[in-house]
Amino acid sequence: MANNKYDLIVFGATSFVGVILTKHLLSQTNLSANFKWALAGRSQHKLEQLQLSLGTAAKTLQLVIADSDDIASLRNLCNSTRLIVSTVGPYALYGENLVAICAETGTDYCDITGEVHWIRRMIDKYQVLAQSSGARIVNSCGFDSIPSDIGNYFLQASAQEKFNCYLPLVSMRVAKITGGVSGGTIASFISTIEALKASPSLRREIANPRYLCPENGPKKNSERNPKKKQRFDTNFYSWIAPFIMENINSRIVMRSSYLGGMNYGDDFTYDEAILTGKGMLGLLKSLSISLILTVLLWCFYFRITRAILNLFFLPALGEGPSVESQQRGSFIIQMLGRNHENHQLRVCIKGDSDPGYGSTAKMLGQSALCLLETSKTKVPGGFLTPASAMGSMLLSRLQRNAGLTFEIDEH
Ligand SMILES: NC(=O)c1ccc[n+]([C@@H]2O[C@H](COP(=O)([O-])OP(=O)(O)OC[C@H]3O[C@@H](n4cnc5c(N)ncnc54)[C@H](OP(=O)(O)O)[C@@H]3O)[C@@H](O)[C@H]2O)c1
């Protein structure tokens, strides 16, 4: 049972995202003086270097050594804190022991995994344990999948207010996205590809939009899948191209709907794509994105081409976009919700730094702080999503402290 020596521990504080997350948490001057948190990782030396680089504000932070293969060290983490926020990835390689011990000890947990096959495996193995211990396990608290999940939450809450109903047909479109990629993200992507290569049945299972809903969950499903072909999306007056995060985000949004008792409707469907613009240029852009994605996927599929990419083009583990590139980055997302009675609502979601790092670290930090504020009576244990665990509280925190805006688009 946790003795609450700390409120929060950042596990993987020396990772590329972990460093940005730690800086973000240090910048939260509104944290109470009683708020106790610590940095954890597998290397004392790296943790000390990080602490030194963070200046006087970080001097009082405790450093805790833990390795994802060392059960005793993970148990020590869980027994000393209310919540662990983990950036130790790929999660399918390093994440299970920590989730298992959180589920056993009732320790709350947030991460930024986009590895849906791993999330499903964890739900299957530890959901019952987490429910009985009261551990709230909230995955995907980064760019995947907060803008999608909380964006849809905002859209549905606004529709309730305006039309007194939910909107079961939702399309999310990426209007603008600029940012880079880190070695850790590439490693997670490769780990997912390896898992899919090893199991043809996993490929089939993962294709189900309700993959993250339990087997006995609602079965009705009419997935609209725009990534199969280029098409002109008349709802957005633009050609569209596949968005690589769709297969992660849509599974999380579906789980949110399921956990809310399918409150967005039994026929709820959700899809994502990139807007590429009108006319011939829009079509060409759409074709180019599809071509580049296909080529990249094949390059990652074969070890030899992957090695060439790694050698010449991709960041190493621990590396990622520069601070300038993080600050230059941003994203704009449009969402349209409709129902069969011709009600429709558009919302716009914006982020003020690069999606995968500057923005992800802020979203993750705010999710962790928000979960700590959420009572266990109101939100009991189990595998939750950002929207199902924290809904409106997280929505306002993201707008106050994470540089995100969620607005109804009247045009
Ligand atoms: N959802 C999103 O939008 C989003 C965005 C960005 C990243 N991500 C995900 O976040 C994860 C982290 O990405 P990143 O670029 O920050 O990765 P990274 O820089 O490669 O960091 C990986 C971290 O894992 C630690 N680690 C590895 N093996 C460990 C072990 N056995 N025990 C304890 N710690 C161990 C490393 O420790 P050392 O520092 O000691 O090497 C490092 O701190 C990845 O899975 C990535 O896919 C998600």
The ligand as an ORCA input file, in Angstrom:
! r2SCAN-3c Opt
* xyz 0 1
  N       1.972      9.868    -27.387
  C       2.815     10.696    -27.966
  O       2.387     11.643    -28.562
  C       4.296     10.465    -27.825
  C       5.170     11.488    -28.173
  C       6.523     11.279    -28.004
  C       6.997     10.064    -27.520
  N       6.121      9.080    -27.219
  C       6.600      7.792    -26.664
  O       7.265      8.057    -25.443
  C       8.292      7.102    -25.234
  C       9.569      7.855    -24.890
  O      10.041      8.544    -26.034
  P      11.455      9.294    -25.969
  O      11.746      9.811    -27.310
  O      11.472     10.208    -24.810
  O      12.411      8.003    -25.683
  P      13.949      7.956    -25.233
  O      14.550      9.299    -25.216
  O      14.588      6.870    -26.038
  O      13.844      7.467    -23.714
  C      13.570      6.173    -23.319
  C      13.718      6.127    -21.803
  O      13.541      4.795    -21.348
  C      14.548      4.547    -20.389
  N      14.783      3.103    -20.291
  C      15.088      2.231    -21.269
  N      15.228      1.001    -20.750
  C      14.973      1.103    -19.428
  C      14.959      0.205    -18.347
  N      15.244     -1.106    -18.531
  N      14.662      0.658    -17.123
  C      14.381      1.960    -16.898
  N      14.401      2.875    -17.882
  C      14.691      2.454    -19.125
  C      15.773      5.276    -20.883
  O      16.695      5.438    -19.820
  P      18.115      6.162    -20.025
  O      17.811      7.633    -20.089
  O      18.879      5.771    -18.816
  O      18.674      5.651    -21.318
  C      15.116      6.574    -21.314
  O      14.978      7.423    -20.219
  C       8.355      6.270    -26.507
  O       7.666      5.064    -26.285
  C       7.622      7.101    -27.540
  O       7.016      6.326    -28.547
  C       4.789      9.251    -27.355
*
